[in-house]
Amino acid sequence: MPRSSVAFTREPIDIAALAEAVSAVLTPEELAATPIEVRPLDDGAAAQVVMLDRVVLTVLRPRLLPSPAEIARVYGGMERPADAGWMSDCYTTWEPEGVIGVRLIEAAATARGGAAVHLG
């Protein structure tokens, strides 16, 4: 079972945001030495970051933020940035490389004016 997170952002997280996050999280040396692919899946329904032939992050297509009541119903008392307009469900593995996926979604969410909330 994957580790789940939700990114609440002002701008949607897309392939470009994930590529920027890779560049922000990894050092130039790591980038040069590590095969990394950021790829869309199923006509853009999701995007993945693959490192060393392992999926470290999957982000589902961003969608407009529902009402606060709907967020409370689905996610409980989760806090989100007040100016967020988009949300993206994100999944990382519990394996050690999943930590990189968590760092990537946090960087992508921050770059798009928001924050990631980790659900477990």
VEXDOSE-88151 format. One line per 5 residues: number of its first residue (from 1); their letters; for each residue x, y, z of N, C-alpha, C. Coordinates in pm, whole numbers, always signed. Each point is the difference from the previous one (the first is absolute). Example, Ala and Ser with C-alpha at 12.3 -4.5 7.8 and 13.67 -1.06 7.14 Angstrom:
2
1> as> +1319/-569/+780/-89/+119/+0/+90/+120/+0 | -35/+105/-72/+82/+119/+6/-77/+109/+73;
//
This chain:
120
1> mprss> +85/-118/+0/-85/+118/+0/+89/+123/+0 | -28/+98/-84/+88/+118/-8/-30/+100/+111 | +95/+88/+19/-15/+114/+90/-76/+107/-77 | -103/+57/+61/-85/+98/-68/+27/+141/+51 | -6/+94/-93/+11/+141/+32/-98/+75/-90;
6> vaftr> -33/+122/+42/-81/+88/-83/+73/+133/-6 | +17/+52/-122/+61/+132/-18/-111/+100/-28 | -6/+104/+82/-95/+110/-20/+82/+118/-50 | -32/+49/-121/+84/+101/-63/-83/+109/-69 | +65/+116/-22/-65/+108/-77/-2/-34/-148;
11> epidi> +107/-62/-50/+12/-41/-140/+6/-153/-5 | -52/-62/-106/+3/-146/-6/+142/-55/-12 | +21/-116/+59/+128/-69/-14/-5/-78/-131 | +97/+27/-87/+7/-65/-130/+139/-59/-20 | +26/-50/-120/+130/-60/-31/+112/+101/+24;
16> aalae> -19/+123/-42/+103/+103/+19/+30/+21/+148 | -103/+1/+84/+20/+17/+144/+80/-116/+58 | -28/-120/-47/+74/-116/+49/+146/+4/-46 | +23/+41/-124/+137/+11/-50/+77/+107/+79 | -66/+111/+30/+64/+104/+80/+31/-52/+140;
21> avsav> -90/-79/+56/+23/-56/+133/+120/-94/+1 | +14/-80/-105/+116/-89/-11/+129/+82/+5 | +1/+110/-76/+120/+85/-3/+23/+71/+133 | -106/+28/+72/+14/+69/+129/+43/-94/+112 | -44/-125/-5/+26/-94/+109/+134/-71/-15;
26> ltpee> +35/-37/-122/+125/-74/-23/+115/+96/-30 | +118/-37/+42/+119/+81/-29/+39/-21/-145 | +80/+90/-56/+48/-21/-138/+73/-133/-17 | +74/-40/+102/+72/-128/-8/-98/-117/-5 | -105/+7/+83/-101/-107/-1/-73/-3/-134;
31> laatp> -30/+118/-54/-68/+6/-129/+85/-61/-111 | +130/+26/+5/+90/-53/-103/+18/-151/+11 | -7/-53/+122/+29/-141/+21/-124/-90/+5 | -119/+59/+0/-122/-79/+21/-93/+11/-120 | -37/-113/-59/-100/+5/-107/-137/+34/+59;
36> ievrp> -57/+110/-49/-129/+49/+50/-92/+25/-119 | -125/-40/+18/-100/+24/-103/-125/+58/+68 | -53/+107/-56/-129/+54/+42/-93/-24/-117 | -102/-84/+24/-81/-43/-114/-150/+11/+29 | -76/+39/-103/-146/-1/+14/-51/-143/-21;
41> lddga> -112/-30/+62/-64/-130/-16/-145/+19/-44 | -48/-92/-80/-141/-6/-37/-55/+135/-44 | +64/+56/-102/-42/+128/-58/-9/+112/+104 | +93/+0/+94/+6/+108/+99/-82/-23/+125 | -57/-118/+16/-78/-28/+121/+89/-4/+124;
46> aaqvv> +128/-25/-21/+96/-2/+110/+139/+31/-57 | +91/+31/+90/+140/+20/-37/+84/-75/+101 | +113/-53/-46/+89/-74/+87/+142/+54/-11 | +71/-12/+112/+143/+23/+1/+65/-135/+26 | +86/-41/-92/+69/-128/+7/+149/+26/+14;
51> mldrv> +61/-61/+102/+145/+11/+22/+57/-141/+11 | +106/-24/-75/+63/-132/+3/-101/-112/-22 | -90/+22/-96/-104/-97/-36/-98/-30/+112 | -11/+90/+97/-98/-15/+110/-91/+122/+3 | -129/-20/+9/-93/+111/+13/+13/+56/+141;
56> vltvl> +35/+128/+10/+14/+63/+132/-117/+92/+31 | -77/+40/-102/-114/+88/+22/-99/-15/-114 | -128/-9/+35/-109/+5/-97/-95/+110/+45 | -32/+90/-93/-91/+111/+29/-118/-10/-96 | -119/-7/+55/-119/-6/-84/-31/+139/-55;
61> rprll> -76/+4/-109/-35/+126/-65/-57/+98/+103 | +51/+123/+1/-54/+100/+92/-146/+28/-30 | -73/+32/+104/-140/+36/-19/-33/+122/+85 | -102/+72/-41/-40/+118/+75/-41/-41/+142 | +36/+84/+93/-28/-27/+141/-150/+3/+25;
66> pspae> -53/-104/+64/-143/+2/+32/-27/+93/+119 | -122/+7/+41/-39/+88/+111/+69/-44/+130 | +16/+92/+94/+58/-38/+130/-77/-113/+68 | -132/-3/-16/-80/-106/+61/+37/-136/-60 | +22/-4/-132/+37/-126/-65/+140/-44/+43;
71> iarvy> +91/+93/+12/+135/-34/+47/-7/-56/+141 | -80/+63/+86/-15/-48/+137/-63/-139/+1 | -97/-24/-87/-65/-131/-6/+96/-109/-41 | +83/+29/-101/+90/-101/-54/+128/-15/+83 | +57/+113/+42/+132/-4/+64/-1/+34/+149;
76> ggmer> -113/+30/+57/-5/+34/+142/+46/+143/+23 | +65/+23/+112/+40/+134/+38/+130/+49/-62 | +34/-49/-116/+125/+37/-66/+6/+150/-28 | +115/+60/+26/+18/+141/-32/+59/+12/-139 | -44/+104/-71/+51/+26/-134/+23/+149/-13;
81> padag> +89/+41/-92/+22/+143/-21/-131/+68/-41 | -25/+117/+57/-127/+71/-23/-20/+37/-147 | +108/+28/-72/-14/+44/-139/+16/-112/-102 | +0/-124/+46/+13/-113/-92/-125/-12/-86 | +20/-30/-127/-111/-21/-92/+1/-137/-64;
86> wmsdc> +112/-73/+19/+19/-131/-63/+41/-102/+104 | -30/-125/-30/+50/-109/+85/+44/-116/-89 | +103/-70/+47/+54/-115/-72/+24/-113/+99 | -53/-118/-28/+30/-117/+81/+135/-54/-44 | +84/-35/+97/+137/-42/-28/+30/-129/+76;
91> yttwe> +81/-84/-60/+33/-129/+61/+148/-28/-12 | +58/-45/+111/+139/-43/+3/+5/-137/+65 | +108/-67/-21/+18/-132/+59/+49/+13/+144 | -21/-103/+79/+55/-4/+136/+146/-46/-2 | +49/-42/-114/+140/-37/-13/+88/+123/+24;
96> pegvi> +130/-17/+24/+87/+115/+27/-4/+110/-106 | -16/-37/-128/-3/+102/-105/-127/+85/+5 | -99/-44/+76/-121/+79/+16/+27/+133/+69 | +106/+7/+78/+36/+126/+66/+31/+107/-106 | +64/-41/-107/+27/+95/-109/-131/+47/-61;
101> gvrli> -94/-90/-19/-131/+37/-53/-71/+101/+89 | +9/-18/+131/-60/+95/+94/+66/+136/-15 | +132/+2/-9/+71/+127/-18/-37/+66/-132 | -18/-80/-104/-38/+54/-131/-138/+65/+3 | -99/-67/+62/-133/+59/+2/-2/+124/+88;
106> eaaat> +76/+1/+107/+7/+121/+83/+60/+116/-80 | +106/-26/-76/+63/+105/-81/-94/+48/-111 | -69/-92/-66/-93/+38/-107/-116/+82/+56 | -53/-41/+114/-112/+73/+61/+43/+140/+42 | +117/+11/+60/+50/+131/+42/+20/+91/-121;
111> argga> +57/-55/-107/+24/+79/-121/-130/+46/-66 | -107/-72/+22/-129/+37/-58/-89/+74/+101 | +62/+54/+105/-72/+84/+95/-90/-77/+96 | +51/-111/+50/-84/-77/+90/+80/-85/+95 | -61/-109/+42/+64/-91/+94/-55/-141/-23;
116> avhlg> +80/-98/+42/-42/-139/-6/-37/-45/+141 | -106/-75/+9/-44/-58/+127/+13/-150/-14 | +73/-62/+93/+25/-144/-8/-102/-73/+86 | -68/-95/-62/-110/-69/+66/+42/-129/+65 | +110/-55/-38/+44/-126/+59/+40/-99/-104;
//
